[in-house]
Amino acid sequence: MHELSLVQSLLDIIEEYRDGGKFRKVNVIRLSFGRLGGIEPASLRFAFDVASRSTAAEGAVLEFDILPVVLSCLTCGQDSAVESFTAECPLCGGEVLVTGGKEELRFLEMDVD
């Protein structure tokens, strides 16, 4: 489960910011990643709940901005946001390149006290 290593990196970032004495508790953490990024939201939440115990982030809510899969058609030139990867353009049936939805985990912001 690579989600645990992702969570540990998040907690390291949080502790780095907290060491400056700028806050004592994290309330909300907002993250983004692509739908095809290989991250399972439920697993990430579970790993976070376990790993954040006894830290400033314990009990914090995780909010996800999950970026859509975007296909760029090589035939008609159109970009299409789809729920999952398909090998054909949903508009014309042409060949496609995946141009969105593969983004890695990004730490966007956090709400703290």
C-alpha positions as CSV (number, residue, x, y, z in Angstrom):
1,M,0.0,0.0,0.0
2,H,1.9,3.1,-1.3
3,E,-0.7,5.3,0.3
4,L,1.0,4.9,3.7
5,S,4.3,6.3,2.3
6,L,2.3,9.2,0.7
7,V,0.7,10.0,4.1
8,Q,4.1,9.9,5.8
9,S,5.4,12.5,3.4
10,L,2.3,14.6,4.1
11,L,2.9,14.4,7.8
12,D,6.5,15.3,7.4
13,I,5.5,18.4,5.5
14,I,3.0,19.3,8.2
15,E,5.5,18.8,11.0
16,E,8.0,21.0,9.1
17,Y,5.5,23.8,9.0
18,R,4.4,23.3,12.6
19,D,8.0,23.4,13.9
20,G,8.0,27.1,13.3
21,G,5.3,27.4,15.9
22,K,2.8,28.7,13.4
23,F,0.0,26.4,14.5
24,R,-0.9,23.6,16.9
25,K,-3.7,21.6,15.1
26,V,-4.6,20.8,11.5
27,N,-8.4,20.8,10.8
28,V,-8.5,20.2,7.0
29,I,-6.0,19.1,4.4
30,R,-6.9,19.6,0.7
31,L,-5.1,17.4,-1.8
32,S,-5.4,16.9,-5.6
33,F,-4.4,14.0,-7.8
34,G,-5.5,12.5,-11.2
35,R,-8.1,9.8,-11.5
36,L,-5.4,7.6,-13.1
37,G,-2.8,8.6,-10.6
38,G,-2.9,5.2,-8.8
39,I,-4.2,6.6,-5.6
40,E,-7.2,5.0,-3.9
41,P,-9.0,7.7,-1.8
42,A,-10.4,5.2,0.8
43,S,-6.9,3.7,1.3
44,L,-5.4,7.2,1.6
45,R,-8.0,8.1,4.3
46,F,-7.4,4.9,6.2
47,A,-3.6,5.3,6.1
48,F,-4.0,9.0,7.2
49,D,-6.2,8.1,10.1
50,V,-3.7,5.5,11.4
51,A,-0.5,7.4,10.7
52,S,-1.7,10.8,12.0
53,R,-2.5,9.5,15.5
54,S,-0.7,11.6,18.2
55,T,0.3,14.3,15.6
56,A,-1.0,17.8,15.0
57,A,-3.0,16.3,12.1
58,E,-4.9,13.8,14.1
59,G,-8.6,14.1,13.3
60,A,-8.1,16.4,10.3
61,V,-10.4,16.0,7.4
62,L,-9.0,15.1,4.0
63,E,-10.5,16.8,1.0
64,F,-9.7,15.6,-2.5
65,D,-9.8,17.4,-5.8
66,I,-9.7,14.4,-8.2
67,L,-8.7,15.5,-11.6
68,P,-10.5,14.0,-14.6
69,V,-9.1,11.8,-17.3
70,V,-8.7,14.0,-20.4
71,L,-8.2,12.4,-23.8
72,S,-6.8,14.4,-26.8
73,C,-8.0,13.0,-30.1
74,L,-5.4,12.6,-32.8
75,T,-8.1,12.6,-35.5
76,C,-10.6,15.4,-34.6
77,G,-8.3,17.4,-32.3
78,Q,-10.8,17.6,-29.5
79,D,-10.1,17.1,-25.8
80,S,-12.7,15.1,-23.8
81,A,-13.0,14.6,-20.1
82,V,-14.1,11.0,-19.4
83,E,-14.7,8.9,-16.2
84,S,-12.1,6.3,-17.2
85,F,-9.5,5.6,-19.9
86,T,-10.8,4.5,-23.3
87,A,-8.6,3.8,-26.3
88,E,-11.0,5.7,-28.6
89,C,-12.2,9.3,-28.9
90,P,-15.8,9.4,-27.5
91,L,-16.6,12.0,-30.2
92,C,-15.3,10.4,-33.4
93,G,-13.7,7.0,-32.5
94,G,-10.2,8.2,-33.4
95,E,-7.0,7.4,-31.6
96,V,-6.3,9.3,-28.4
97,L,-3.5,10.4,-26.1
98,V,-4.2,10.7,-22.3
99,T,-3.3,14.3,-21.5
100,G,-4.9,14.6,-18.0
101,G,-5.8,12.4,-15.1
102,K,-2.3,11.1,-14.4
103,E,-1.3,13.9,-12.0
104,E,0.6,12.9,-8.9
105,L,-0.5,13.8,-5.4
106,R,-0.3,17.5,-4.6
107,F,-0.7,19.2,-1.2
108,L,-2.8,22.2,-2.0
109,E,-3.7,23.8,1.4
110,M,-4.5,23.2,5.0
111,D,-6.7,24.8,7.5
112,V,-5.1,25.1,11.0
113,D,-5.6,26.5,14.5
